[in-house]
């Protein structure tokens, strides 16, 4: 279904679009070794569950999750276990790489908020935040030079892993739909089939979710439509380029920039065409997950508490992210206005798409397999979808929740 977009007020919205320059994640380059990027859901209200004012579970024993043998589990409302604290301290520094600077977006803003609130320190973790880009993160994490990274999507994590024979695993998948969209000049198309014979601008290559959406209408790249590369990340300038009908862009980025510039456009959303996808992914190596399960679980515990805070108070969370961006020199020219649009859009998706009673970020293997299958059909993974299971490590994040509520110590 097509959706006409015009300039709109951001009244009930609060959140995070990238400024005129777009994310590194907007491009989807071939990621191979030779190319050197709980909240909002309804809490479980079953008998016996109570929650504190900040949304963390109280008075109920947690699922052990992935805790190391012999290390005490975290119990809501009770002191953090001393032996667990010692184990976390012994692990040393955990280096986190962001997916696009410190933008206010899923798998970044939650880490930023958690760090600013001191949640990692509360769990005896030494976490170092480094700004990066998703496509740069995969080889760095795979080499062990950092431990946890932000990825664009589950399929991008799997694509790098399979292409380079490395064992990366997703430990947190916050967005349960594709983040991409196809942004067109008004009147170019009333349905996807109208794009036959057209030329679409791309940054790197066409995102697989958009390619899958077009393929569903019988349109194949190189046969039914062409793509041409675009320079830069300014959607306003790109919208004025001759010879293209439009371009793909993040729903949380380019539309906001165009709206603020007063530019009308039409938007096709792959989600409206039942194309699966994901965004806001945290990943690590299978080795790190196996060797440091308690550290990983507690990193995710603190991060999911940060996510709960970011969803509950998006204005404060966005300001926290922008403050950190500015403190690091703001090399990507992010703005508070743009980041507000971004997090408004992302957080709305997270709250709407996470099933009631389920903690945000818990990977859904069935949805993730559907994503791999759909993208393999348009050429990703050499045309053959791998099994999703080996690329998912869901136990650590499952262990941080009681229903949809983060298990947090006193």
PADREN-141580 format. One record per residue: z, x, y of N, C-alpha, C in turn. Coordinates in steps of 0.02 Angstrom, whole numbers, padded with zeros to 5 digits, always signed. Atoms other than C-alpha are relative to their C-alpha. Layout:
! PADREN-141580
ZXYZXYZXY...
! end
This chain:
! PADREN-141580
+00000+00042-00059+00000+00000+00000+00000+00044+00061+00003-00041-00060-00044+00067+00171+00053-00023+00049-00052+00015-00048+00086+00075+00307-00021+00027+00067+00020-00022-00066+00040+00083+00491+00062+00026+00037-00057-00029-00034+00156+00196+00591-00016+00006+00074+00005-00011-00072+00181+00192+00778+00065+00029+00024-00061-00028-00027+00312+00263+00893+00057-00049-00009-00056+00045+00012+00480+00191+00840+00064+00033+00025-00064-00027-00022+00657+00210+00903+00041+00019-00060-00041-00023+00055+00780+00305+00796+00071-00028+00008-00065+00029-00011+00922+00183+00822+00047+00011-00058-00046-00006+00056+01005+00162+00653-00012+00063-00038+00015-00061+00037+00930+00326+00598+00037+00058+00031-00029-00061-00027+01013+00493+00613-00016+00056-00046+00015-00049+00046+00937+00643+00536-00054+00050+00000+00023-00065-00001+00814+00775+00509-00072+00017-00009+00068-00020+00003+00636+00806+00540-00008+00069+00029+00012-00066-00025+00573+00978+00571-00039-00006+00065+00035+00004-00063+00509+01012+00744-00075+00007-00009+00073-00001+00005+00327+01038+00783-00024+00044-00055+00021-00040+00057+00318+01175+00655+00027-00031-00064-00020+00034+00061+00326+01111+00477+00035+00047-00048-00035-00041+00049+00419+01170+00323-00047+00047-00036+00035-00042+00048+00367+01312+00214-00018-00043-00060+00010+00041+00059+00381+01179+00080-00058-00048+00007+00058+00043-00007+00239+01079+00156-00059+00028-00038+00053-00031+00039+00123+01204+00074+00022+00004-00072-00017-00006+00071+00114+01210-00114-00043+00054-00030+00042-00054+00025+00042+01382-00153+00010+00011-00074-00010-00019+00070+00016+01448-00327+00058+00049-00002-00059-00043+00002+00185+01522-00367-00001+00041-00064+00001-00046+00056+00157+01668-00483+00032+00065+00020-00035-00063-00015+00239+01837-00496-00041+00044+00046+00042-00043-00043+00093+01915-00406+00002-00023+00072-00003+00024-00069+00125+01810-00251+00071+00004+00025-00064-00011-00030+00265+01890-00157-00017-00025+00066-00044+00076-00022+00480+01475-00068+00039-00049-00049-00004+00056+00047+01399+00582-00177+00018-00057+00040-00024+00054-00041+01385+00487-00076-00055-00047+00012+00050+00049-00011+01293+00338-00019-00011-00044-00059+00006+00044+00058+01300+00268-00193+00064-00039-00007-00059+00040+00011+01421+00136-00249+00044+00034-00051-00045-00035+00046+01572+00218-00327+00017-00045-00058-00020+00036+00059+01624+00168-00501+00065-00037+00014-00059+00040-00017+01747+00026-00475+00034-00027-00062-00031+00024+00060+01802+00008-00654+00075+00005+00005-00072+00003-00003+01985-00029-00687+00030+00069-00007-00035-00063+00005+02100+00117-00659-00025+00052+00049+00027-00049-00047+01987+00210-00536+00026-00015+00069-00016+00005-00070+02050+00241-00361-00033+00058+00035+00031-00054-00038+01975+00345-00223+00040+00012+00063-00032-00017-00063+02045+00436-00074-00045-00021+00057+00038+00022-00058+01987+00399+00102-00064+00040+00009+00060-00041-00010+01863+00543+00098-00049-00006-00058+00048+00014+00052+01777+00476-00058+00006+00043-00061-00009-00039+00060+01847+00595-00187+00045-00037-00048-00037+00037+00051+01921+00536-00350+00073+00020+00001-00072-00015+00002+02109+00523-00367+00030-00032-00062-00040+00028+00053+02225+00499-00514-00034-00010-00066+00034+00008+00064+02101+00512-00656-00021+00068-00025+00017-00064+00029+02066+00654-00775-00075+00009+00000+00072-00012-00004+01893+00733-00755-00031+00013-00068+00038-00024+00057+01759+00763-00883+00001+00076+00002-00003-00073-00002+01776+00946-00934-00064+00032+00025+00063-00028-00025+01593+00972-00893-00016+00066-00033+00023-00064+00027+01540+01152-00912+00052+00055+00006-00051-00050-00011+01707+01239-00885+00003+00049-00058-00004-00052+00051+01728+01403-00977+00059-00013-00047-00053+00009+00049+01832+01401-01134+00063+00036+00024-00064-00030-00020+02015+01432-01093+00015-00005+00073-00011+00007-00071+01995+01395-00908+00018-00073+00015-00024+00068-00013+02089+01243-00843-00052-00041+00038+00045+00046-00034+01990+01092-00787+00029-00021+00067-00021+00026-00065+01997+01021-00611+00022-00072-00009-00024+00069+00002+02101+00863-00597+00007-00025+00071-00001+00028-00067+02081+00751-00446+00071-00008+00026-00065+00009-00031+02229+00757-00328+00053+00050-00021-00048-00051+00022+02314+00903-00417-00023+00068+00025+00019-00066-00025+02318+01085-00362-00056+00032-00041+00053-00036+00035+02168+01192-00404+00031+00050-00048-00033-00043+00050+02213+01286-00565-00004+00074+00018-00002-00070-00017+02266+01465-00539-00046+00042-00043+00044-00039+00043+02171+01529-00690-00073-00011+00017+00069+00014-00021+02014+01444-00630-00016+00037+00065+00008-00037-00063+02038+01520-00458-00014+00073-00015+00009-00071+00017+02054+01692-00536-00068+00013-00030+00065-00008+00031+01897+01666-00639-00056-00003+00052+00050+00005-00052+01798+01613-00486-00001+00062+00044-00003-00060-00041+01859+01762-00385-00029+00060-00037+00024-00057+00040+01817+01881-00527-00076+00002-00003+00073+00003+00004+01636+01823-00524-00034+00034+00059+00029-00034-00058+01609+01902-00353-00040-00047+00044+00038+00039-00049+01489+01844-00218-00056-00040-00033+00055+00043+00020+01373+01698-00254-00047-00007+00060+00048+00002-00055+01218+01715-00144-00045-00061-00008+00041+00060-00002+01130+01553-00097-00058+00011+00048+00060-00004-00041+00951+01551-00030-00023-00070+00019+00022+00066-00022+00898+01401+00075-00075-00008-00011+00071+00015+00012+00729+01316+00055-00044+00002+00061+00037-00006-00063+00677+01315+00238+00050+00010+00056-00050-00016-00050+00792+01404+00359+00063-00039-00018-00057+00043+00014+00950+01299+00376-00014-00071+00025+00021+00066-00020+00855+01138+00405+00047-00053-00029-00043+00054+00022+00951+00975+00389-00035-00043-00052+00036+00035+00053+00876+00924+00224+00036+00009-00066-00033-00001+00065+00927+00893+00045-00004+00069-00032-00010-00064+00032+00988+01047-00050+00010+00058+00049-00018-00050-00051+01019+01138+00115+00059-00025+00042-00053+00025-00045+01124+01028+00229+00066-00008-00037-00062+00007+00038+01250+00996+00090+00036+00066-00008-00030-00067+00006+01277+01183+00065+00027+00022+00068-00021-00019-00067+01288+01212+00253+00065-00036+00019-00060+00039-00017+01416+01072+00276+00060+00023-00042-00054-00023+00044+01518+01129+00125+00028+00067+00022-00022-00066-00022+01524+01307+00189+00040-00006+00065-00034+00007-00064+01573+01254+00366+00068-00033-00009-00063+00035+00012+01711+01142+00296+00049+00042-00040-00044-00042+00039+01783+01283+00191+00009-00022-00072-00008+00026+00068+01754+01192+00026-00008+00053-00054+00008-00054+00050+01693+01347-00066+00064+00042-00003-00062-00038-00002+01847+01443-00010+00056-00038-00034-00052+00041+00032+01956+01298-00068-00001+00008-00076+00008-00008+00072+01888+01330-00243-00005+00074-00020-00004-00073+00014+01909+01520-00232-00069+00031-00012+00068-00026+00006+01721+01550-00217-00018+00039+00062+00028-00040-00054+01642+01685-00111-00075-00013+00002+00070+00021-00004+01476+01606-00060-00031+00027+00063+00037-00027-00057+01351+01693+00053-00064-00040+00008+00060+00040-00014+01216+01586+00135-00052+00045+00033+00056-00037-00029+01047+01665+00172-00059-00047+00013+00059+00041-00013+00901+01577+00259-00060+00027-00037+00058-00022+00038+00743+01581+00156-00051-00056-00002+00051+00051+00010+00593+01478+00098-00006-00012-00075-00002+00017+00071+00575+01388-00067-00047+00043-00042+00048-00038+00040+00419+01479-00125+00018+00073-00006-00023-00069+00005+00502+01646-00090+00060+00006-00046-00064-00002+00037+00660+01599-00185-00008+00013-00075+00005-00002+00073+00594+01589-00362+00001+00071-00028-00004-00068+00027+00558+01774-00393+00066+00035+00015-00063-00032-00018+00718+01825-00303+00055-00023-00048-00050+00026+00047+00827+01712-00410-00014+00025-00070+00018-00023+00068+00732+01759-00568+00020+00072-00011-00018-00071+00006+00766+01943-00532+00075+00012+00003-00072-00007-00005+00952+01910-00509+00024+00028+00066-00020-00026-00065+00952+01968-00328+00036-00052+00043-00041+00055-00028+01028+01799-00279+00012-00046-00059-00021+00040+00058+01110+01669-00388-00024-00072+00001+00018+00071-00005+01067+01495-00324-00048-00010+00057+00050+00010-00051+00915+01437-00228-00018-00073+00009+00025+00066-00016+00845+01283-00145-00075-00002-00015+00070+00006+00019+00679+01225-00218-00031-00064+00028+00036+00057-00028+00547+01106-00154+00002-00060-00046+00003+00054+00048+00537+01003-00313+00014+00028-00070-00010-00021+00069+00576+01008-00498-00064+00030-00029+00063-00025+00028+00393+01032-00540-00016+00070+00026+00013-00067-00026+00384+01185-00426+00043+00051-00037-00043-00044+00040+00533+01262-00518-00031+00013-00068+00029-00007+00067+00449+01229-00685-00066+00038+00003+00064-00034-00006+00279+01290-00624+00010+00075+00004-00013-00072-00004+00349+01459-00574+00026+00026-00066-00030-00022+00063+00451+01471-00734-00052+00010-00054+00050-00004+00054+00305+01436-00850-00054+00051+00015+00052-00047-00018+00181+01541-00753+00023+00072-00007-00026-00068+00000+00295+01692-00754+00047+00015-00058-00041-00009+00060+00389+01669-00918+00071+00021+00018-00070-00011-00018+00560+01663-00836+00038-00065-00012-00041+00057+00017+00705+01546-00872+00040-00023+00061-00035+00032-00056+00748+01450-00713+00018-00071-00021-00023+00068+00017+00847+01288-00727+00023-00037+00063-00024+00042-00055+00875+01146-00605+00070-00024-00016-00070+00021+00010+01061+01110-00585+00019-00058+00045-00012+00054-00048+01047+00980-00446-00067-00024+00024+00062+00030-00024+00904+00861-00407+00019-00061+00041-00027+00052-00044+00948+00756-00256-00050-00055+00014+00051+00050-00013+00785+00668-00214-00035-00020-00063+00028+00026+00062+00717+00557-00351-00071-00027+00008+00070+00019-00012+00545+00525-00275-00036+00058+00034+00039-00052-00035+00405+00630-00203+00015-00004+00075-00013-00003-00072+00438+00686-00024-00065+00000+00040+00064-00005-00035+00253+00703+00018-00030-00068+00017+00038+00059-00019+00139+00576+00102-00069+00024+00022+00067-00015-00026-00042+00567+00158-00007-00035+00067+00001+00025-00068-00058+00547+00346-00072-00001+00025+00070+00008-00018-00224+00480+00411-00009-00026+00071+00019+00031-00063-00310+00437+00573-00004-00075-00009+00001+00073+00007-00293+00250+00607-00070-00026-00014+00063+00033+00015-00430+00145+00531-00046+00037-00048+00042-00038+00046-00498+00280+00416-00004-00035-00068-00002+00030+00067-00445+00188+00259+00050-00057-00001-00047+00054+00012-00366+00022+00216+00025+00002-00072-00022-00012+00069-00354+00073+00033-00023+00069-00020+00014-00069+00020-00361+00238-00058-00074+00011-00016+00070-00007+00019-00535+00207-00124-00046+00014+00059+00041-00012-00060-00600+00214+00055-00006+00074+00017+00001-00071-00015-00567+00401+00055-00053+00038-00040+00055-00032+00037-00713+00437-00062-00048+00033+00049+00047-00036-00042-00824+00569+00017+00032+00031+00062-00034-00026-00059-00693+00620+00146+00024+00072-00010-00029-00067+00002-00616+00788+00189+00071-00003+00027-00071+00001-00016-00427+00812+00194+00023+00071+00015-00028-00065-00016-00340+00957+00279+00063+00013-00041-00058-00017+00040-00209+01050+00178+00030+00066+00024-00034-00063-00012-00080+01187+00202+00011+00031-00069-00003-00030+00066-00106+01297+00049-00045-00038-00048+00040+00043+00042-00165+01161-00069+00030-00070+00002-00024+00069-00003-00147+00974-00089+00061-00008-00046-00059+00009+00042+00027+00926-00153-00017-00041-00062+00018+00036+00061+00021+00865-00334+00015-00075+00003-00014+00071-00004+00102+00699-00289-00056-00038+00037+00056+00031-00037-00037+00661-00163-00063+00001-00043+00058-00004+00046-00169+00722-00287+00005-00053-00054-00009+00050+00052-00095+00608-00420-00011-00070+00028+00012+00065-00032-00095+00461-00299-00075-00014+00008+00072+00008-00008-00279+00489-00260-00035-00007-00068+00030+00004+00067-00320+00515-00444+00009-00070-00029-00011+00068+00023-00244+00344-00478-00051-00049+00027+00053+00041-00029-00380+00273-00366-00068+00025-00021+00063-00026+00025-00513+00369-00460-00030+00055+00042+00025-00052-00045-00528+00508-00332+00025+00068-00023-00015-00066+00026-00534+00687-00395-00021+00052+00052+00015-00052-00048-00525+00838-00281-00060+00041-00022+00060-00039+00014-00690+00932-00270-00058-00042-00025+00052+00045+00024-00786+00784-00340-00007-00060+00046+00001+00061-00041-00738+00630-00240+00024+00011+00071-00020-00018-00068-00658+00714-00090+00009+00076+00001-00008-00072-00008-00642+00890-00020+00064+00015+00038-00056-00023-00040-00496+00988+00050-00019+00064+00036+00012-00061-00039-00500+01121+00185+00067+00026+00026-00064-00027-00023-00360+01239+00238+00009-00010+00075-00017+00005-00071-00271+01214+00404+00048+00057+00017-00046-00052-00023-00184+01349+00504+00060-00032+00035-00059+00022-00037-00009+01329+00573+00036-00058-00031-00042+00054+00025+00119+01193+00553+00010-00056+00052-00009+00051-00052+00099+01086+00710-00043-00061-00016+00040+00058+00019+00047+00911+00654-00037-00032+00058+00035+00028-00058+00001+00858+00831-00066+00037+00010+00062-00038-00006-00126+00999+00845-00046-00012-00059+00041+00011+00060-00185+00971+00667-00032-00069+00000+00027+00067-00002-00210+00786+00700-00063-00003+00043+00059-00002-00044-00340+00834+00831-00058+00040-00029+00054-00040+00030-00443+00943+00713-00060-00044-00018+00061+00036+00019-00623+00889+00689-00014+00010-00074+00025-00007+00068-00695+00858+00518+00047-00020-00055-00047+00023+00052-00539+00795+00428+00024-00070+00017-00025+00068-00010-00475+00619+00403+00076-00001+00009-00072-00005-00005-00294+00678+00398+00025+00055-00045-00030-00055+00039-00175+00786+00298+00064-00024-00034-00065+00016+00030-00025+00780+00181+00056+00028+00043-00059-00025-00035+00148+00801+00254+00063-00031-00029-00064+00028+00022+00331+00774+00216+00014-00065+00037-00020+00062-00033+00390+00597+00251+00056+00012+00049-00056-00015-00044+00540+00677+00335-00018+00049+00056+00019-00051-00049+00439+00792+00447-00056-00023+00046+00058+00014-00043+00263+00761+00513+00000-00069+00032+00000+00066-00033+00280+00572+00541+00045-00003+00061-00045+00001-00057+00428+00599+00656-00029+00036+00060+00030-00038-00055+00337+00730+00758-00056-00040+00033+00056+00040-00027+00184+00617+00778+00027-00061+00038-00029+00058-00034+00292+00467+00823+00028+00019+00068-00029-00021-00064+00384+00563+00958-00054+00019+00050+00056-00016-00045+00215+00617+01028-00040-00061+00019+00036+00062-00016+00159+00435+01037-00066-00007-00035+00063+00001+00036+00021+00460+00909+00003-00050-00057+00005+00048+00054-00029+00315+00796-00032+00032-00061+00030-00026+00062-00069+00352+00615+00013-00050-00055-00011+00038+00061-00080+00272+00444+00028+00047-00052-00034-00042+00049+00026+00334+00301-00005-00031-00069+00000+00020+00070-00001+00322+00114+00056+00039-00035-00058-00029+00033+00158+00353+00014-00009-00001-00076+00008+00000+00073+00140+00410-00168+00052-00043-00036-00051+00041+00032+00303+00321-00209-00022-00073-00005+00024+00069+00000+00222+00155-00164-00053-00011-00054+00051+00005+00053+00090+00194-00298+00029+00023-00067-00036-00016+00063+00221+00232-00432-00013+00072-00023+00007-00070+00017+00188+00419-00426+00070+00031+00001-00068-00028+00002+00349+00508-00481+00004+00065+00039-00009-00063-00035+00423+00658-00395+00073+00014+00011-00069-00021-00015+00579+00747-00335-00001+00045+00060-00008-00049-00054+00645+00849-00190+00074+00016+00005-00069-00019-00009+00804+00936-00138+00031+00026-00064-00021-00027+00065+00828+01042-00294+00039+00064+00009-00034-00063+00006+00957+01177-00326-00012+00028-00070+00015-00030+00065+00914+01299-00464+00031+00069-00006-00025-00066+00015+00976+01457-00546-00035+00025-00063+00027-00023+00064+00936+01560-00700+00041-00028-00057-00036+00023+00059+00981+01501-00873+00056+00049-00017-00051-00051+00015+01077+01665-00892+00062-00010+00043-00057+00010-00044+01186+01634-00740+00038-00064-00019-00032+00063+00020+01219+01455-00795+00042+00009-00063-00035-00012+00063+01271+01517-00966+00061+00046+00009-00053-00050-00007+01377+01664-00908+00055-00022+00049-00048+00020-00052+01464+01578-00760+00002-00076+00008+00002+00074-00005+01479+01392-00801+00052-00028+00048-00052+00026-00044+01643+01368-00707-00017+00014+00073+00021-00016-00068+01579+01457-00552-00054-00048+00022+00055+00044-00017+01421+01352-00556+00026-00071+00011-00027+00068-00007+01518+01190-00582+00038-00007+00066-00039+00006-00062+01635+01227-00437-00044+00010+00062+00048-00003-00056+01491+01280-00324-00030-00069+00012+00029+00067-00006+01413+01111-00360+00052-00051+00022-00054+00045-00021+01581+01024-00338+00007+00002+00077-00007-00008-00073+01598+01094-00162-00063-00025+00036+00064+00021-00031+01413+01063-00124-00007-00075+00001+00005+00073+00002+01420+00882-00180+00051-00033+00046-00047+00026-00051+01575+00855-00072-00031+00008+00069+00037-00009-00062+01472+00928+00070-00054-00052+00009+00051+00052-00003+01333+00807+00027+00031-00068+00018-00035+00062-00015+01456+00662+00030+00016-00004+00075-00016-00003-00071+01511+00716+00203-00063-00010+00043+00062+00002-00039+01331+00736+00264-00029-00070+00001+00025+00068+00002+01284+00561+00208+00046-00047+00040-00048+00042-00035+01444+00484+00278-00003+00009+00075+00002-00014-00072+01425+00568+00448-00061+00043+00015+00062-00039-00009+01243+00619+00471-00006+00034+00068+00004-00031-00067+01262+00654+00657+00036+00067+00000-00039-00063+00002+01398+00784+00630-00033+00051-00046+00031-00046+00047+01309+00858+00479-00062+00033+00030+00061-00027-00031+01145+00878+00573+00017+00050+00054-00021-00047-00052+01234+00960+00718+00024+00066-00031-00024-00060+00035+01318+01081+00597-00059+00044-00022+00059-00038+00022+01148+01130+00525-00036+00032+00059+00035-00027-00059+01068+01151+00696+00039+00056+00032-00041-00055-00028+01214+01256+00757-00011+00064-00040+00011-00059+00041+01188+01374+00610-00071+00028+00011+00069-00021-00015+01000+01378+00643-00001+00040+00064-00001-00033-00065+01032+01425+00824+00037+00067-00004-00038-00062+00007+01161+01556+00774-00041+00055-00033+00044-00048+00034+01026+01638+00668-00065+00012+00038+00058-00015-00043+00900+01643+00812-00055-00052-00002+00049+00055+00003+00802+01485+00765-00072+00025-00002+00067-00028+00002+00645+01580+00712-00055-00052-00015+00049+00051+00017+00561+01419+00655-00002-00058+00050+00003+00047-00056+00590+01324+00817+00021-00071-00020-00026+00066+00018+00691+01182+00741+00037-00030+00059-00033+00034-00055+00762+01051+00858+00050-00050-00027-00049+00051+00020+00909+00932+00851-00035-00066-00011+00037+00063+00007+00790+00786+00875-00039-00002-00065+00039-00003+00062+00678+00842+00734+00043+00000-00062-00044-00002+00058+00821+00882+00616+00037-00066-00011-00030+00066+00006+00899+00713+00653-00047-00046-00039+00049+00041+00037+00740+00628+00594-00003+00021-00073+00007-00024+00069+00733+00738+00441+00058-00025-00044-00057+00020+00042+00909+00702+00379+00007-00076-00005+00002+00073+00005+00894+00517+00422-00045-00022-00057+00048+00018+00052+00742+00507+00311+00023+00020-00069-00022-00024+00066+00810+00613+00170+00061-00039-00025-00061+00033+00022+00982+00531+00165-00013-00072-00018+00018+00069+00017+00904+00358+00165-00031-00003-00070+00030-00003+00066+00801+00408+00013+00053+00011-00054-00052-00015+00049+00951+00480-00077+00044-00060-00015-00044+00057+00011+01061+00329-00050-00035-00058-00033+00037+00056+00029+00925+00206-00096-00020+00012-00073+00029-00015+00065+00864+00296-00251+00051+00020-00054-00050-00019+00050+01025+00355-00334+00031-00064-00029-00028+00061+00029+01083+00220-00457+00074-00007+00016-00070+00014-00014+01249+00137-00416+00043+00027-00056-00046-00026+00050+01393+00222-00504-00020+00069-00026+00024-00066+00021+01294+00385-00525+00008+00049+00057-00007-00051-00052+01334+00543-00431-00066+00026+00024+00061-00029-00028+01202+00609-00315-00012+00069-00028+00019-00066+00023+01108+00759-00379-00003+00008-00075+00002-00006+00073+01131+00726-00566-00072-00009-00024+00070+00005+00022+00961+00762-00645-00010-00057-00050+00020+00053+00047+00875+00618-00735-00058+00028-00041+00053-00032+00040+00776+00699-00878-00062-00044-00009+00057+00044+00009+00666+00546-00902-00045-00001+00061+00039-00001-00061+00612+00541-00720-00034+00068+00010+00028-00066-00010+00585+00728-00717-00057+00014-00049+00056-00006+00047+00478+00722-00874-00061-00039+00024+00055+00039-00028+00374+00585-00794-00036+00037+00056+00030-00041-00053+00347+00699-00645-00045+00054-00028+00041-00053+00030+00285+00842-00753-00063-00029-00032+00059+00031+00032+00170+00725-00850-00052-00020+00052+00047+00023-00051+00094+00651-00692-00036+00059+00034+00029-00056-00036+00065+00820-00611-00044+00042-00046+00044-00034+00047-00007+00898-00768-00068-00035-00003+00063+00038+00002-00138+00760-00764-00047+00017+00057+00044-00021-00055-00202+00829-00598-00003+00077+00004+00014-00072+00005-00204+01011-00655+00058+00047+00002-00057-00045+00000-00028+01079-00636+00017+00019-00072-00019-00026+00066+00039+01182-00784-00060+00009-00046+00060-00009+00040-00138+01214-00840-00023-00064-00034+00021+00065+00026-00158+01029-00876+00042-00026-00058-00044+00021+00055-00023+01021-01011+00072+00000+00023-00068+00006-00024+00148+00957-00964+00049+00032-00049-00052-00028+00043+00292+01061-01032+00057-00051-00010-00060+00040+00011+00451+00984-01101+00049+00014+00058-00045-00009-00057+00570+00956-00954+00068+00028-00020-00069-00014+00019+00730+00982-01053+00022+00073+00009-00023-00070-00007+00734+01174-01057+00010+00023+00072-00004-00019-00070+00722+01177-00867+00054-00039+00037-00054+00039-00030+00872+01064-00837+00067+00024-00028-00068-00015+00021+01055+01117-00842+00045-00052+00036-00033+00056-00032+01143+00953-00806+00075-00003-00009-00072+00005+00014+01317+00984-00877+00044+00019+00060-00045-00019-00055+01391+01076-00726+00008-00055+00053-00007+00050-00053+01352+00940-00598+00030-00064-00028-00031+00059+00030+01400+00801-00718+00076+00008-00001-00071-00013+00003+01570+00883-00732+00037-00006+00066-00035+00004-00064+01605+00870-00546+00014-00072+00021-00005+00071-00020+01597+00680-00542+00046-00040-00046-00030+00056+00036+01705+00535-00594-00038-00061+00024+00046+00051-00024+01573+00400-00586-00044+00030+00053+00040-00025-00056+01493+00427-00417+00043+00039+00050-00048-00030-00046+01645+00512-00341+00016+00071-00021-00014-00070+00014+01674+00699-00328+00074+00009-00020-00068-00016+00022+01828+00759-00425+00024+00059+00042-00022-00051-00048+01923+00858-00293+00075+00012-00007-00072-00015+00007+02091+00947-00308+00038-00016+00065-00042+00014-00059+02237+00921-00190-00007+00056+00051
! end
